[in-house]
C-alpha cells in the first residue's frame, strides 16, 4: 500500500517480509527443493536475514525448536546491475505495477551492492534476456 501511494518502504516494513521469505527458503530447502526467490534485498542486512533469519524478529523467523540458534539457508544472490536510466526506462514501460517509477531513486539510494564474502554473481541488465538466463544457469551448476 505504501509503495502504491509513492511512499518508500523502510526497514520496519521489510524485515517481517524478509523473515517470512527466510522461513520459506528454510522449509523448502529442508525438503530438498531448489528455490528461486525474486526480491530486491537491497541491503546486506536484508540478505543476511534471508540467509540466517533475525535474532530479534518474531519467533517464526527462527528455526523451530532451536531457540537461540539462527537457522541458515544456502543462497546465491543474483545481482542484476544496471544504470538508473536503463532501469527507469524499463520501469516506466510497465503497466499496472504496484511500484511507481518515482520510487526508483529511493531504491538506488538504499542499494548496497553485494560484495565479498557474500555468495553472489553480478549480471548486467544491458545483456539480452537469454544471455542473462544462461549466465545464471551456469552459476547454478
N, CA, C and O atoms as CSV, one atom per row, in Angstrom:
chain,resi,resn,atom,element,x,y,z
A,1,UNK,N,N,0.825,-1.199,0.000
A,1,UNK,CA,C,0.000,0.000,0.000
A,1,UNK,C,C,0.866,1.258,0.000
A,1,UNK,O,O,0.582,2.219,-0.715
A,2,UNK,N,N,1.929,1.239,0.815
A,2,UNK,CA,C,2.795,2.415,0.872
A,2,UNK,C,C,3.394,2.721,-0.500
A,2,UNK,O,O,3.404,3.870,-0.943
A,3,UNK,N,N,3.887,1.685,-1.161
A,3,UNK,CA,C,4.531,1.901,-2.452
A,3,UNK,C,C,3.529,2.417,-3.486
A,3,UNK,O,O,3.855,3.291,-4.288
A,4,UNK,N,N,2.322,1.878,-3.465
A,4,UNK,CA,C,1.281,2.371,-4.385
A,4,UNK,C,C,1.029,3.859,-4.170
A,4,UNK,O,O,0.693,4.587,-5.103
A,5,UNK,N,N,1.200,4.299,-2.913
A,5,UNK,CA,C,0.983,5.706,-2.574
A,5,UNK,C,C,2.237,6.550,-2.796
A,5,UNK,O,O,2.247,7.746,-2.507
A,6,UNK,N,N,3.307,5.912,-3.318
A,6,UNK,CA,C,4.545,6.649,-3.585
A,6,UNK,C,C,5.420,6.823,-2.359
A,6,UNK,O,O,6.302,7.681,-2.352
A,7,UNK,N,N,5.193,6.020,-1.312
A,7,UNK,CA,C,5.973,6.119,-0.083
A,7,UNK,C,C,6.976,4.959,-0.054
A,7,UNK,O,O,6.575,3.797,-0.105
A,8,UNK,N,N,8.286,5.269,0.029
A,8,UNK,CA,C,9.277,4.185,0.068
A,8,UNK,C,C,9.136,3.343,1.334
A,8,UNK,O,O,8.759,3.846,2.392
A,9,UNK,N,N,9.445,2.057,1.205
A,9,UNK,CA,C,9.441,1.176,2.369
A,9,UNK,C,C,10.676,1.433,3.212
A,9,UNK,O,O,11.707,1.882,2.713
A,10,UNK,N,N,10.552,1.136,4.513
A,10,UNK,CA,C,11.695,1.258,5.409
A,10,UNK,C,C,12.008,-0.116,6.001
A,10,UNK,O,O,11.338,-1.100,5.686
A,11,UNK,N,N,13.016,-0.180,6.849
A,11,UNK,CA,C,13.411,-1.460,7.439
A,11,UNK,C,C,12.262,-2.116,8.190
A,11,UNK,O,O,12.087,-3.332,8.103
A,12,UNK,N,N,11.485,-1.347,8.914
A,12,UNK,CA,C,10.372,-1.919,9.681
A,12,UNK,C,C,9.329,-2.555,8.767
A,12,UNK,O,O,8.677,-3.528,9.146
A,13,UNK,N,N,9.175,-2.010,7.574
A,13,UNK,CA,C,8.248,-2.593,6.601
A,13,UNK,C,C,8.808,-3.884,6.014
A,13,UNK,O,O,8.072,-4.847,5.800
A,14,UNK,N,N,10.102,-3.899,5.757
A,14,UNK,CA,C,10.716,-5.001,5.015
A,14,UNK,C,C,11.076,-6.203,5.888
A,14,UNK,O,O,10.964,-7.339,5.427
A,15,UNK,N,N,11.503,-5.987,7.127
A,15,UNK,CA,C,12.047,-7.089,7.929
A,15,UNK,C,C,11.050,-8.222,8.164
A,15,UNK,O,O,11.443,-9.378,8.007
A,16,UNK,N,N,9.802,-7.979,8.523
A,16,UNK,CA,C,8.880,-9.117,8.688
A,16,UNK,C,C,8.691,-9.911,7.390
A,16,UNK,O,O,8.578,-11.136,7.419
A,17,UNK,N,N,8.659,-9.214,6.269
A,17,UNK,CA,C,8.523,-9.862,4.966
A,17,UNK,C,C,9.757,-10.710,4.673
A,17,UNK,O,O,9.633,-11.838,4.198
A,18,UNK,N,N,10.949,-10.174,4.954
A,18,UNK,CA,C,12.187,-10.923,4.730
A,18,UNK,C,C,12.248,-12.156,5.633
A,18,UNK,O,O,12.732,-13.207,5.210
A,19,UNK,N,N,11.765,-12.039,6.866
A,19,UNK,CA,C,11.721,-13.195,7.766
A,19,UNK,C,C,10.803,-14.275,7.209
A,19,UNK,O,O,11.121,-15.462,7.282
A,20,UNK,N,N,9.686,-13.876,6.662
A,20,UNK,CA,C,8.773,-14.848,6.046
A,20,UNK,C,C,9.440,-15.532,4.862
A,20,UNK,O,O,9.283,-16.738,4.668
A,21,UNK,N,N,10.179,-14.771,4.074
A,21,UNK,CA,C,10.898,-15.356,2.936
A,21,UNK,C,C,11.977,-16.322,3.423
A,21,UNK,O,O,12.171,-17.385,2.834
A,22,UNK,N,N,12.681,-15.952,4.502
A,22,UNK,CA,C,13.676,-16.854,5.092
A,22,UNK,C,C,13.022,-18.169,5.495
A,22,UNK,O,O,13.561,-19.242,5.223
A,23,UNK,N,N,11.868,-18.089,6.137
A,23,UNK,CA,C,11.159,-19.294,6.575
A,23,UNK,C,C,10.791,-20.186,5.384
A,23,UNK,O,O,10.884,-21.411,5.466
A,24,UNK,N,N,10.378,-19.568,4.293
A,24,UNK,CA,C,10.035,-20.326,3.082
A,24,UNK,C,C,11.287,-20.995,2.515
A,24,UNK,O,O,11.255,-22.171,2.154
A,25,UNK,N,N,12.384,-20.249,2.436
A,25,UNK,CA,C,13.635,-20.816,1.932
A,25,UNK,C,C,14.101,-21.969,2.814
A,25,UNK,O,O,14.553,-22.998,2.310
A,26,UNK,N,N,13.993,-21.801,4.107
A,26,UNK,CA,C,14.414,-22.834,5.054
A,26,UNK,C,C,13.545,-24.079,4.906
A,26,UNK,O,O,14.059,-25.194,4.820
A,27,UNK,N,N,12.254,-23.889,4.878
A,27,UNK,CA,C,11.311,-25.010,4.765
A,27,UNK,C,C,11.496,-25.773,3.459
A,27,UNK,O,O,11.624,-26.997,3.457
A,28,UNK,N,N,11.509,-25.040,2.350
A,28,UNK,CA,C,11.603,-25.695,1.055
A,28,UNK,C,C,12.984,-26.300,0.834
A,28,UNK,O,O,13.104,-27.362,0.222
A,29,UNK,N,N,14.032,-25.631,1.328
A,29,UNK,CA,C,15.377,-26.186,1.228
A,29,UNK,C,C,15.525,-27.459,2.038
A,29,UNK,O,O,16.190,-28.400,1.604
A,30,UNK,N,N,14.906,-27.497,3.218
A,30,UNK,CA,C,14.974,-28.683,4.076
A,30,UNK,C,C,14.280,-29.871,3.424
A,30,UNK,O,O,14.628,-31.018,3.705
A,31,UNK,N,N,13.311,-29.614,2.563
A,31,UNK,CA,C,12.607,-30.709,1.887
A,31,UNK,C,C,13.301,-31.102,0.577
A,31,UNK,O,O,12.788,-31.919,-0.187
A,32,UNK,N,N,14.467,-30.510,0.332
A,32,UNK,CA,C,15.234,-30.876,-0.854
A,32,UNK,C,C,14.903,-30.090,-2.106
A,32,UNK,O,O,15.458,-30.356,-3.172
A,33,UNK,N,N,14.012,-29.131,-1.990
A,33,UNK,CA,C,13.634,-28.335,-3.163
A,33,UNK,C,C,14.671,-27.254,-3.429
A,33,UNK,O,O,15.274,-26.712,-2.502
A,34,UNK,N,N,14.869,-26.950,-4.704
A,34,UNK,CA,C,15.673,-25.784,-5.088
A,34,UNK,C,C,14.683,-24.646,-5.279
A,34,UNK,O,O,13.653,-24.819,-5.931
A,35,UNK,N,N,14.982,-23.516,-4.729
A,35,UNK,CA,C,14.047,-22.402,-4.717
A,35,UNK,C,C,14.660,-21.206,-5.436
A,35,UNK,O,O,15.826,-20.871,-5.233
A,36,UNK,N,N,13.857,-20.575,-6.274
A,36,UNK,CA,C,14.237,-19.314,-6.882
A,36,UNK,C,C,13.342,-18.250,-6.261
A,36,UNK,O,O,12.116,-18.338,-6.320
A,37,UNK,N,N,13.964,-17.262,-5.676
A,37,UNK,CA,C,13.253,-16.195,-4.992
A,37,UNK,C,C,13.633,-14.873,-5.632
A,37,UNK,O,O,14.816,-14.549,-5.736
A,38,UNK,N,N,12.658,-14.120,-6.056
A,38,UNK,CA,C,12.920,-12.808,-6.640
A,38,UNK,C,C,12.483,-11.734,-5.655
A,38,UNK,O,O,11.301,-11.603,-5.340
A,39,UNK,N,N,13.449,-10.975,-5.179
A,39,UNK,CA,C,13.145,-9.824,-4.320
A,39,UNK,C,C,14.323,-8.870,-4.389
A,39,UNK,O,O,15.418,-9.255,-4.798
A,40,UNK,N,N,14.104,-7.643,-3.996
A,40,UNK,CA,C,15.166,-6.651,-4.147
A,40,UNK,C,C,16.311,-6.858,-3.161
A,40,UNK,O,O,17.464,-6.670,-3.550
A,41,UNK,N,N,16.060,-7.232,-1.915
A,41,UNK,CA,C,17.124,-7.444,-0.916
A,41,UNK,C,C,18.224,-6.397,-1.092
A,41,UNK,O,O,19.392,-6.732,-1.288
A,42,UNK,N,N,17.838,-5.148,-1.021
A,42,UNK,CA,C,18.721,-4.041,-1.365
A,42,UNK,C,C,19.931,-3.880,-0.457
A,42,UNK,O,O,20.979,-3.419,-0.909
A,43,UNK,N,N,19.807,-4.254,0.821
A,43,UNK,CA,C,20.894,-4.075,1.784
A,43,UNK,C,C,21.502,-5.424,2.171
A,43,UNK,O,O,20.847,-6.464,2.105
A,44,UNK,N,N,22.765,-5.375,2.572
A,44,UNK,CA,C,23.412,-6.590,3.054
A,44,UNK,C,C,22.637,-7.156,4.236
A,44,UNK,O,O,22.484,-8.373,4.342
A,45,UNK,N,N,22.151,-6.307,5.115
A,45,UNK,CA,C,21.384,-6.780,6.276
A,45,UNK,C,C,20.143,-7.558,5.834
A,45,UNK,O,O,19.757,-8.521,6.496
A,46,UNK,N,N,19.524,-7.162,4.748
A,46,UNK,CA,C,18.349,-7.876,4.243
A,46,UNK,C,C,18.748,-9.257,3.730
A,46,UNK,O,O,18.051,-10.244,3.968
A,47,UNK,N,N,19.878,-9.315,3.021
A,47,UNK,CA,C,20.347,-10.602,2.514
A,47,UNK,C,C,20.763,-11.516,3.670
A,47,UNK,O,O,20.597,-12.734,3.599
A,48,UNK,N,N,21.302,-10.921,4.726
A,48,UNK,CA,C,21.646,-11.699,5.924
A,48,UNK,C,C,20.396,-12.312,6.556
A,48,UNK,O,O,20.435,-13.449,7.027
A,49,UNK,N,N,19.302,-11.577,6.571
A,49,UNK,CA,C,18.047,-12.115,7.111
A,49,UNK,C,C,17.560,-13.274,6.241
A,49,UNK,O,O,17.089,-14.284,6.764
A,50,UNK,N,N,17.668,-13.139,4.931
A,50,UNK,CA,C,17.275,-14.241,4.054
A,50,UNK,C,C,18.111,-15.490,4.354
A,50,UNK,O,O,17.598,-16.608,4.305
A,51,UNK,N,N,19.379,-15.299,4.659
A,51,UNK,CA,C,20.283,-16.413,4.956
A,51,UNK,C,C,20.045,-17.031,6.331
A,51,UNK,O,O,19.937,-18.250,6.457
A,52,UNK,N,N,19.964,-16.193,7.353
A,52,UNK,CA,C,20.014,-16.685,8.729
A,52,UNK,C,C,18.792,-16.380,9.581
A,52,UNK,O,O,18.721,-16.820,10.729
A,53,UNK,N,N,17.846,-15.651,9.056
A,53,UNK,CA,C,16.751,-15.205,9.908
A,53,UNK,C,C,17.215,-14.011,10.718
A,53,UNK,O,O,18.261,-13.428,10.431
A,54,UNK,N,N,16.455,-13.653,11.712
A,54,UNK,CA,C,16.807,-12.482,12.519
A,54,UNK,C,C,16.561,-12.795,13.976
A,54,UNK,O,O,15.461,-13.198,14.353
A,55,UNK,N,N,17.581,-12.611,14.800
A,55,UNK,CA,C,17.509,-12.955,16.219
A,55,UNK,C,C,16.444,-12.216,16.992
A,55,UNK,O,O,15.836,-12.791,17.895
A,56,UNK,N,N,16.196,-10.943,16.664
A,56,UNK,CA,C,15.209,-10.187,17.437
A,56,UNK,C,C,13.878,-10.080,16.712
A,56,UNK,O,O,13.038,-9.250,17.062
A,57,UNK,N,N,13.686,-10.920,15.701
A,57,UNK,CA,C,12.425,-10.937,14.958
A,57,UNK,C,C,11.427,-11.835,15.674
A,57,UNK,O,O,11.794,-12.519,16.629
A,58,UNK,N,N,10.180,-11.847,15.235
A,58,UNK,CA,C,9.214,-12.764,15.820
A,58,UNK,C,C,9.736,-14.198,15.748
A,58,UNK,O,O,10.496,-14.527,14.838
A,59,UNK,N,N,9.342,-15.055,16.689
A,59,UNK,CA,C,9.875,-16.414,16.761
A,59,UNK,C,C,9.789,-17.187,15.452
A,59,UNK,O,O,10.635,-18.046,15.205
A,60,UNK,N,N,8.806,-16.917,14.610
A,60,UNK,CA,C,8.655,-17.645,13.352
A,60,UNK,C,C,9.898,-17.535,12.484
A,60,UNK,O,O,10.144,-18.405,11.649
A,61,UNK,N,N,10.681,-16.487,12.664
A,61,UNK,CA,C,11.850,-16.278,11.823
A,61,UNK,C,C,13.034,-17.127,12.273
A,61,UNK,O,O,14.036,-17.197,11.561
A,62,UNK,N,N,12.951,-17.762,13.415
A,62,UNK,CA,C,13.998,-18.666,13.881
A,62,UNK,C,C,13.572,-20.093,13.606
A,62,UNK,O,O,12.379,-20.382,13.518
A,63,UNK,N,N,14.537,-20.983,13.472
A,63,UNK,CA,C,14.227,-22.383,13.220
A,63,UNK,C,C,13.474,-22.954,14.413
A,63,UNK,O,O,13.939,-22.820,15.545
A,64,UNK,N,N,12.321,-23.589,14.193
A,64,UNK,CA,C,11.533,-24.136,15.297
A,64,UNK,C,C,12.326,-25.139,16.113
A,64,UNK,O,O,13.033,-25.988,15.570
A,65,UNK,N,N,12.197,-25.027,17.435
A,65,UNK,CA,C,12.838,-25.967,18.334
A,65,UNK,C,C,14.305,-25.694,18.596
A,65,UNK,O,O,14.947,-26.451,19.324
A,66,UNK,N,N,14.851,-24.638,18.027
A,66,UNK,CA,C,16.262,-24.327,18.247
A,66,UNK,C,C,16.392,-22.875,18.664
A,66,UNK,O,O,17.090,-22.091,18.021
A,67,UNK,N,N,15.716,-22.525,19.742
A,67,UNK,CA,C,15.746,-21.155,20.209
A,67,UNK,C,C,17.192,-20.737,20.472
A,67,UNK,O,O,17.983,-21.509,21.013
A,68,UNK,N,N,17.515,-19.541,20.091
A,68,UNK,CA,C,18.835,-19.000,20.319
A,68,UNK,C,C,19.816,-19.336,19.195
A,68,UNK,O,O,20.846,-18.673,19.071
A,69,UNK,N,N,19.528,-20.336,18.383
A,69,UNK,CA,C,20.390,-20.689,17.261
A,69,UNK,C,C,19.686,-20.268,15.983
A,69,UNK,O,O,18.561,-20.691,15.714
A,70,UNK,N,N,20.349,-19.438,15.204
A,70,UNK,CA,C,19.741,-18.965,13.970
A,70,UNK,C,C,19.918,-20.000,12.866
A,70,UNK,O,O,21.005,-20.545,12.675
A,71,UNK,N,N,18.837,-20.258,12.146
A,71,UNK,CA,C,18.873,-21.199,11.036
A,71,UNK,C,C,19.500,-20.513,9.827
A,71,UNK,O,O,19.423,-19.293,9.677
A,72,UNK,N,N,20.125,-21.325,8.963
A,72,UNK,CA,C,20.769,-20.766,7.788
A,72,UNK,C,C,20.375,-21.549,6.543
A,72,UNK,O,O,20.170,-22.762,6.597
A,73,UNK,N,N,20.275,-20.860,5.450
A,73,UNK,CA,C,19.983,-21.477,4.166
A,73,UNK,C,C,21.161,-21.205,3.237
A,73,UNK,O,O,21.991,-20.337,3.509
A,74,UNK,N,N,21.226,-21.945,2.152
A,74,UNK,CA,C,22.226,-21.683,1.113
A,74,UNK,C,C,21.610,-20.698,0.138
A,74,UNK,O,O,20.473,-20.874,-0.299
A,75,UNK,N,N,22.360,-19.663,-0.203
A,75,UNK,CA,C,21.799,-18.609,-1.037
A,75,UNK,C,C,22.835,-18.126,-2.034
A,75,UNK,O,O,23.967,-17.818,-1.661
A,76,UNK,N,N,22.453,-18.060,-3.294
A,76,UNK,CA,C,23.245,-17.398,-4.323
A,76,UNK,C,C,22.471,-16.147,-4.709
A,76,UNK,O,O,21.344,-16.233,-5.199
A,77,UNK,N,N,23.070,-14.997,-4.492
A,77,UNK,CA,C,22.439,-13.730,-4.855
A,77,UNK,C,C,22.793,-13.430,-6.310
A,77,UNK,O,O,23.963,-13.436,-6.693
A,78,UNK,N,N,21.771,-13.169,-7.105
A,78,UNK,CA,C,21.976,-12.733,-8.480
A,78,UNK,C,C,21.715,-11.234,-8.488
A,78,UNK,O,O,20.573,-10.783,-8.398
A,79,UNK,N,N,22.787,-10.483,-8.597
A,79,UNK,CA,C,22.693,-9.024,-8.585
A,79,UNK,C,C,22.567,-8.541,-10.021
A,79,UNK,O,O,23.542,-8.522,-10.772
A,80,UNK,N,N,21.357,-8.152,-10.390
A,80,UNK,CA,C,21.095,-7.616,-11.718
A,80,UNK,C,C,21.422,-6.126,-11.669
A,80,UNK,O,O,20.654,-5.333,-11.124
A,81,UNK,N,N,22.552,-5.755,-12.235
A,81,UNK,CA,C,23.008,-4.372,-12.153
A,81,UNK,C,C,22.677,-3.622,-13.426
A,81,UNK,O,O,22.689,-4.173,-14.527
A,82,UNK,N,N,22.382,-2.355,-13.240
A,82,UNK,CA,C,22.082,-1.509,-14.383
A,82,UNK,C,C,22.039,-0.050,-13.974
A,82,UNK,O,O,21.909,0.274,-12.793
A,83,UNK,N,N,22.148,0.807,-14.941
A,83,UNK,CA,C,22.121,2.241,-14.662
A,83,UNK,C,C,20.706,2.691,-14.300
A,83,UNK,O,O,19.716,2.047,-14.646
A,84,UNK,N,N,20.650,3.794,-13.609
A,84,UNK,CA,C,19.354,4.373,-13.252
A,84,UNK,C,C,18.538,4.635,-14.517
A,84,UNK,O,O,17.334,4.379,-14.546
A,85,UNK,N,N,19.184,5.139,-15.546
A,85,UNK,CA,C,18.484,5.498,-16.783
A,85,UNK,C,C,17.845,4.275,-17.443
A,85,UNK,O,O,16.685,4.321,-17.850
A,86,UNK,N,N,18.601,3.191,-17.547
A,86,UNK,CA,C,18.076,1.979,-18.192
A,86,UNK,C,C,16.916,1.403,-17.381
A,86,UNK,O,O,15.864,1.086,-17.936
A,87,UNK,N,N,17.109,1.269,-16.084
A,87,UNK,CA,C,16.070,0.671,-15.245
A,87,UNK,C,C,14.842,1.582,-15.186
A,87,UNK,O,O,13.710,1.099,-15.216
A,88,UNK,N,N,15.059,2.873,-15.104
A,88,UNK,CA,C,13.944,3.813,-15.085
A,88,UNK,C,C,13.128,3.716,-16.375
A,88,UNK,O,O,11.898,3.722,-16.335
A,89,UNK,N,N,13.807,3.626,-17.507
A,89,UNK,CA,C,13.103,3.498,-18.779
A,89,UNK,C,C,12.245,2.246,-18.834
A,89,UNK,O,O,11.120,2.280,-19.332
A,90,UNK,N,N,12.770,1.147,-18.326
A,90,UNK,CA,C,12.001,-0.108,-18.320
A,90,UNK,C,C,10.834,-0.027,-17.343
A,90,UNK,O,O,9.737,-0.501,-17.638
A,91,UNK,N,N,11.072,0.569,-16.190
A,91,UNK,CA,C,10.020,0.695,-15.182
A,91,UNK,C,C,8.864,1.544,-15.709
A,91,UNK,O,O,7.701,1.238,-15.447
A,92,UNK,N,N,9.171,2.584,-16.432
A,92,UNK,CA,C,8.125,3.460,-16.976
A,92,UNK,C,C,7.266,2.762,-18.032
A,92,UNK,O,O,6.135,3.177,-18.286
A,93,UNK,N,N,7.798,1.709,-18.643
A,93,UNK,CA,C,7.037,0.959,-19.647
A,93,UNK,C,C,6.104,-0.063,-19.023
A,93,UNK,O,O,5.205,-0.562,-19.699
A,94,UNK,N,N,6.294,-0.388,-17.745
A,94,UNK,CA,C,5.427,-1.388,-17.103
A,94,UNK,C,C,4.044,-0.795,-16.864
A,94,UNK,O,O,3.900,0.377,-16.517
A,95,UNK,N,N,3.058,-1.612,-17.054
A,95,UNK,CA,C,1.676,-1.184,-16.822
A,95,UNK,C,C,1.093,-1.963,-15.652
A,95,UNK,O,O,1.261,-3.180,-15.571
A,96,UNK,N,N,0.415,-1.276,-14.750
A,96,UNK,CA,C,-0.282,-1.920,-13.651
A,96,UNK,C,C,0.611,-2.446,-12.547
A,96,UNK,O,O,0.167,-3.267,-11.744
A,97,UNK,N,N,1.856,-1.999,-12.481
A,97,UNK,CA,C,2.759,-2.465,-11.427
A,97,UNK,C,C,2.548,-1.624,-10.176
A,97,UNK,O,O,2.227,-0.439,-10.258
A,98,UNK,N,N,2.736,-2.264,-8.997
A,98,UNK,CA,C,2.472,-1.585,-7.729
A,98,UNK,C,C,3.487,-0.491,-7.411
A,98,UNK,O,O,3.188,0.425,-6.646
A,99,UNK,N,N,4.688,-0.579,-7.992
A,99,UNK,CA,C,5.721,0.417,-7.662
A,99,UNK,C,C,5.753,1.522,-8.706
A,99,UNK,O,O,6.059,1.272,-9.872
A,100,UNK,N,N,5.440,2.735,-8.292
A,100,UNK,CA,C,5.515,3.835,-9.258
A,100,UNK,C,C,6.973,4.171,-9.589
A,100,UNK,O,O,7.843,4.041,-8.728
A,101,UNK,N,N,7.246,4.596,-10.816
A,101,UNK,CA,C,8.619,4.926,-11.226
A,101,UNK,C,C,9.285,5.968,-10.327
A,101,UNK,O,O,10.512,6.007,-10.233
A,102,UNK,N,N,8.503,6.797,-9.679
A,102,UNK,CA,C,9.061,7.846,-8.821
A,102,UNK,C,C,9.801,7.275,-7.607
A,102,UNK,O,O,10.593,7.983,-6.984
A,103,UNK,N,N,9.557,6.015,-7.266
A,103,UNK,CA,C,10.232,5.404,-6.118
A,103,UNK,C,C,11.594,4.802,-6.471
A,103,UNK,O,O,12.333,4.387,-5.579
A,104,UNK,N,N,11.927,4.750,-7.747
A,104,UNK,CA,C,13.180,4.112,-8.141
A,104,UNK,C,C,14.387,4.766,-7.486
A,104,UNK,O,O,15.311,4.067,-7.069
A,105,UNK,N,N,14.402,6.075,-7.388
A,105,UNK,CA,C,15.564,6.744,-6.783
A,105,UNK,C,C,15.763,6.286,-5.337
A,105,UNK,O,O,16.899,6.124,-4.890
A,106,UNK,N,N,14.664,6.075,-4.602
A,106,UNK,CA,C,14.805,5.608,-3.214
A,106,UNK,C,C,15.420,4.211,-3.178
A,106,UNK,O,O,16.140,3.880,-2.235
A,107,UNK,N,N,15.147,3.383,-4.197
A,107,UNK,CA,C,15.745,2.052,-4.287
A,107,UNK,C,C,17.253,2.167,-4.525
A,107,UNK,O,O,18.038,1.466,-3.886
A,108,UNK,N,N,17.649,3.034,-5.425
A,108,UNK,CA,C,19.080,3.246,-5.685
A,108,UNK,C,C,19.772,3.835,-4.457
A,108,UNK,O,O,20.915,3.488,-4.163
A,109,UNK,N,N,19.084,4.722,-3.742
A,109,UNK,CA,C,19.675,5.321,-2.536
A,109,UNK,C,C,19.900,4.281,-1.444
A,109,UNK,O,O,20.862,4.382,-0.684
A,110,UNK,N,N,19.027,3.289,-1.359
A,110,UNK,CA,C,19.103,2.242,-0.342
A,110,UNK,C,C,20.089,1.146,-0.721
A,110,UNK,O,O,20.632,0.478,0.158
A,111,UNK,N,N,20.328,0.950,-2.001
A,111,UNK,CA,C,21.103,-0.174,-2.510
A,111,UNK,C,C,22.507,-0.263,-1.917
A,111,UNK,O,O,23.273,0.701,-1.927
A,112,UNK,N,N,22.817,-1.449,-1.401
A,112,UNK,CA,C,24.177,-1.831,-1.005
A,112,UNK,C,C,24.518,-3.048,-1.859
A,112,UNK,O,O,24.162,-4.170,-1.500
A,113,UNK,N,N,25.209,-2.842,-2.993
A,113,UNK,CA,C,25.503,-3.980,-3.861
A,113,UNK,C,C,26.237,-5.084,-3.101
A,113,UNK,O,O,27.035,-4.796,-2.208
A,114,UNK,N,N,25.973,-6.337,-3.446
A,114,UNK,CA,C,26.681,-7.423,-2.766
A,114,UNK,C,C,28.181,-7.341,-3.029
A,114,UNK,O,O,28.627,-6.847,-4.065
A,115,UNK,N,N,28.939,-7.838,-2.067
A,115,UNK,CA,C,30.403,-7.864,-2.183
A,115,UNK,C,C,30.918,-9.054,-1.382
A,115,UNK,O,O,30.184,-9.657,-0.599
A,116,UNK,N,N,32.195,-9.383,-1.590
A,116,UNK,CA,C,32.803,-10.493,-0.859
A,116,UNK,C,C,32.681,-10.207,0.642
A,116,UNK,O,O,32.869,-9.064,1.058
A,117,UNK,N,N,32.380,-11.184,1.438
A,117,UNK,CA,C,32.360,-12.615,1.154
A,117,UNK,C,C,30.973,-13.159,0.773
A,117,UNK,O,O,30.763,-14.371,0.814
A,118,UNK,N,N,30.033,-12.290,0.407
A,118,UNK,CA,C,28.709,-12.783,0.007
A,118,UNK,C,C,28.831,-13.686,-1.215
A,118,UNK,O,O,29.706,-13.495,-2.059
A,119,UNK,N,N,27.941,-14.672,-1.297
A,119,UNK,CA,C,27.887,-15.595,-2.424
A,119,UNK,C,C,26.975,-14.961,-3.478
A,119,UNK,O,O,25.750,-15.002,-3.358
A,120,UNK,N,N,27.583,-14.378,-4.507
A,120,UNK,CA,C,26.781,-13.666,-5.499
A,120,UNK,C,C,27.445,-13.691,-6.867
A,120,UNK,O,O,28.643,-13.938,-7.007
A,121,UNK,N,N,26.616,-13.423,-7.869
A,121,UNK,CA,C,27.119,-13.111,-9.200
A,121,UNK,C,C,26.476,-11.790,-9.606
A,121,UNK,O,O,25.368,-11.468,-9.178
A,122,UNK,N,N,27.173,-11.046,-10.421
A,122,UNK,CA,C,26.647,-9.782,-10.933
A,122,UNK,C,C,26.417,-9.933,-12.423
A,122,UNK,O,O,27.311,-10.350,-13.160
A,123,UNK,N,N,25.220,-9.595,-12.864
A,123,UNK,CA,C,24.862,-9.701,-14.274
A,123,UNK,C,C,24.272,-8.358,-14.703
A,123,UNK,O,O,23.360,-7.836,-14.060
A,124,UNK,N,N,24.791,-7.819,-15.771
A,124,UNK,CA,C,24.301,-6.542,-16.276
A,124,UNK,C,C,22.956,-6.724,-16.966
A,124,UNK,O,O,22.768,-7.662,-17.742
A,125,UNK,N,N,22.028,-5.826,-16.680
A,125,UNK,CA,C,20.726,-5.872,-17.351
A,125,UNK,C,C,20.821,-5.356,-18.783
A,125,UNK,O,O,19.835,-5.374,-19.520
A,126,UNK,N,N,22.006,-4.897,-19.177
A,126,UNK,CA,C,22.214,-4.487,-20.565
A,126,UNK,C,C,22.310,-5.690,-21.493
A,126,UNK,O,O,22.174,-5.550,-22.708
A,127,UNK,N,N,22.546,-6.883,-20.923
A,127,UNK,CA,C,22.589,-8.108,-21.719
A,127,UNK,C,C,21.167,-8.487,-22.130
A,127,UNK,O,O,20.192,-8.024,-21.538
A,128,UNK,N,N,21.066,-9.325,-23.142
A,128,UNK,CA,C,19.764,-9.843,-23.557
A,128,UNK,C,C,19.243,-10.836,-22.530
A,128,UNK,O,O,20.017,-11.414,-21.766
A,129,UNK,N,N,17.942,-11.029,-22.513
A,129,UNK,CA,C,17.320,-11.925,-21.536
A,129,UNK,C,C,17.887,-13.338,-21.617
A,129,UNK,O,O,18.181,-13.940,-20.584
A,130,UNK,N,N,18.043,-13.873,-22.814
A,130,UNK,CA,C,18.557,-15.246,-22.938
A,130,UNK,C,C,19.988,-15.343,-22.406
A,130,UNK,O,O,20.364,-16.361,-21.825
A,131,UNK,N,N,20.783,-14.299,-22.598
A,131,UNK,CA,C,22.154,-14.300,-22.088
A,131,UNK,C,C,22.161,-14.203,-20.558
A,131,UNK,O,O,22.959,-14.868,-19.899
A,132,UNK,N,N,21.290,-13.391,-20.006
A,132,UNK,CA,C,21.181,-13.279,-18.546
A,132,UNK,C,C,20.810,-14.632,-17.955
A,132,UNK,O,O,21.409,-15.070,-16.973
A,133,UNK,N,N,19.828,-15.292,-18.549
A,133,UNK,CA,C,19.403,-16.604,-18.058
A,133,UNK,C,C,20.541,-17.611,-18.147
A,133,UNK,O,O,20.738,-18.403,-17.225
A,134,UNK,N,N,21.295,-17.591,-19.249
A,134,UNK,CA,C,22.406,-18.531,-19.424
A,134,UNK,C,C,23.477,-18.320,-18.356
A,134,UNK,O,O,24.007,-19.290,-17.813
A,135,UNK,N,N,23.797,-17.077,-18.053
A,135,UNK,CA,C,24.811,-16.775,-17.035
A,135,UNK,C,C,24.337,-17.286,-15.662
A,135,UNK,O,O,25.116,-17.875,-14.911
A,136,UNK,N,N,23.085,-17.059,-15.351
A,136,UNK,CA,C,22.543,-17.502,-14.059
A,136,UNK,C,C,22.521,-19.028,-13.993
A,136,UNK,O,O,22.915,-19.607,-12.981
A,137,UNK,N,N,22.074,-19.673,-15.042
A,137,UNK,CA,C,22.013,-21.139,-15.055
A,137,UNK,C,C,23.416,-21.742,-14.910
A,137,UNK,O,O,23.596,-22.740,-14.213
A,138,UNK,N,N,24.395,-21.139,-15.563
A,138,UNK,CA,C,25.764,-21.631,-15.440
A,138,UNK,C,C,26.260,-21.501,-14.001
A,138,UNK,O,O,26.938,-22.397,-13.499
A,139,UNK,N,N,25.930,-20.405,-13.341
A,139,UNK,CA,C,26.353,-20.205,-11.948
A,139,UNK,C,C,25.692,-21.209,-11.009
A,139,UNK,O,O,26.255,-21.549,-9.968
A,140,UNK,N,N,24.514,-21.679,-11.367
A,140,UNK,CA,C,23.793,-22.627,-10.521
A,140,UNK,C,C,24.271,-24.068,-10.691
A,140,UNK,O,O,23.899,-24.935,-9.901
A,141,UNK,N,N,25.071,-24.329,-11.687
A,141,UNK,CA,C,25.563,-25.704,-11.924
A,141,UNK,C,C,26.554,-26.131,-10.876
A,141,UNK,O,O,27.061,-27.251,-10.926
